[in-house]
Amino acid sequence: MLGYKAKDFVHYTDFTKLVHEDDHEKIMNNMRDHMAGTTDIYEAEYRILAHDGSWKTFHNRGRIVVRNPDKSITAVGIVYDITKEANAIAELKELNLLFVDRELKIVELKAELARLKGK
């Protein structure tokens, strides 16, 4: 999904260092909460750097299924690549802002026109 080889990920930090800096703390807090047992499920949406230099958006959902006495765990989960959806949402938000800005300018122009006509 990201274009890296399995050998590129020896330690979990090899993965987390690829997470976008604006998303890093959020996903780490979600993971800490789940590891501590505060949440039943680990869930996170984040941007991550692909091998080709592009940013992808992933949605993870998983849970710990076994907690061993030696503190190791067994977890199951799934990762969805939601890059296309995230990009479409960002584009819609940008278009909406342009539309709102245009509407505000029209309202301001109408108010100024009414003010000038009143003189």
C-alpha positions, 0 to 999 in steps of 0.5 A, spaced: 500 500 500 505 504 501 511 501 497 516 499 502 518 492 503 517 489 510 524 489 512 523 497 512 519 496 518 523 493 524 521 497 530 514 500 530 517 507 530 519 505 523 512 506 521 510 512 526 516 516 523 512 516 516 505 519 519 504 526 518 506 530 524 499 533 524 496 526 525 502 523 529 500 525 537 492 523 535 494 516 533 499 515 538 494 517 544 489 512 541 494 507 541 496 508 548 488 508 550 487 502 547 493 499 550 491 501 557 485 498 556 481 505 556 478 503 549 475 496 546 477 498 539 483 502 536 481 506 531 485 512 527 485 516 521 491 519 519 496 521 513 502 517 512 508 518 507 508 513 501 515 510 498 514 515 492 513 521 496 506 522 496 501 522 502 496 517 503 490 517 508 489 511 512 483 509 516 485 503 521 481 499 526 483 493 530 483 491 537 487 487 542 485 479 542 490 476 547 494 480 553 500 475 555 503 475 562 510 477 558 506 483 556 506 481 549 499 482 545 496 479 539 492 484 535 487 484 529 485 489 525 484 492 518 487 498 514 483 502 509 486 506 504 481 512 504 486 517 500 481 518 494 475 519 499 479 524 503 482 528 497 474 528 495 472 531 501 478 536 502 476 538 495 469 539 497 470 543 503 475 548 498 469 548 493 464 550 499 469 555 502 469 558 495 462 558 494 461 561 501 466 567 500 463 568 493 456 569 497 459 573 502 462 578 497 455 578 493 451 580 500 457 585 501 456 588 494 448 589 495 449 592 501 454 597 498 449 598 492 443 599 497 448 604 501 450 608 495 443 608 492 440 611 499 445 617 498 
